[in-house]
């Protein structure tokens, strides 16, 4: 079964940090672009960050620029999202995704993980 498996979510106080990981299972995604998206209760899924297969191109949502960093380790087929200076409005389920092109558009990604909850308390 082809899967992307997120981990690292949890509860953190505002101003704190969390690191998310997304590992591949069932096939390799090392040549795919990767993205992180999030969905808060009652809201649509929003783009957070994306990285090209080589790591040479990255995109960030304005709301996380300067606070979040996306990176990848192709040898271990894992993508990371380091989140610093977290705010209560960052609370959401975070999803990783893999696709053929690096983009901010969710519909361009072909594979999705099951999500991991991030909760930031004020």
N, C-alpha and C positions, 0 to 999 in steps of 0.2 A: 504494500500500500504506500502510495506516494504521500509524504507528509512534510509539512513545515511545523516544527514544534517550538513554541515560544516558552520562555522561562524567565524568572527574575522579577516578576511583578510582586506587589505587596503594598503595605501601608507605610507611609512616610510623612513626617511633618513638613509643613511648608518651609522652603529653604533648603531642604535636604536633597539627597541624590539617590538615584536608583539606576541599575544597569540591566537592560534586557538583552536576552540572547535569543536567536532563532536558528535552530539546527535542522538540517535536512535529513530525511529518512526515506528510504525506498528508492531513491534515485539521486543523482547529483544535480545541484543547482549552481555549481561554482561558475558556470559561464553565463548565468542569468543575472540581470539587474535585480536588485532587491529594494523593497520599500517597506516603510512602517506607516501604518494608518491607525487612527483611534476613533472610537465611538463612545460618546457619553450617553447616559440614559436619556431617551427622548430626542436625541439629535442624530443627524446623519453622520455617516462615516467620513472623517476628514483626513486629508493627507498630512503626514508629519515630516517624513524625510525619505530620501531615496539615494541609492548609490549604484553606479554602473558596475559591470562585472569586473572591471579592472580596478575599481576604486578611484579612478581618476576624475570622475564627475560625481558631484553630490548636489542635492537640492534639499532645501529646508522650507517648511512653512514659516511665514513671518513671525508667527506666535511663538516659535521655539528657537529661532535663529539666535545664536550666541549662548544658548543654554543647553541644547541637545547636540550630540555628535553621533553620526552614523559611521560605522566602520565594518570591515569584513575580513575574514580569514578564509581564503579559498582553499587552503590546504585542509581545513577542517569543515569546510562548507557551512560556515556559520556567519551570520550577520549580527551586529551588535547595535544597541542604541543606548548611549550614555546620557542620562538625564540629570542635569544639575539645576540648582536654584528652582526647585519644583514649586508650583503654585497650585492652589486648590482647583483652579480651572483646568489643570492637566489631568484631573481625575477622569478615567475612561478605561475601556477595554482596548488594549493595544494589540494590533494584528501585524504580522509580517506577511509579505507577499513576494512572489518571484515572477518575473516576466522577461520578455525578450528585449525590451527597450527600457531605458531609465526614463521615468516619467512621473509626474505628480498625479496622473489620472488613474484612479483605481481600476477602471474597467479594462485598462491595458495589461493588468497583471493576471496571469493564468492560474496561479497556485496561491493558496491562502492557508495560514495557520488557524488554529482554533481560538487564539486570543489569550491574553493574560491581563488580569485586572491590576490597575494601578490606582491607588487611592491616596490623595494628598490631603491631609487634615490641616485646618487653619489654626 
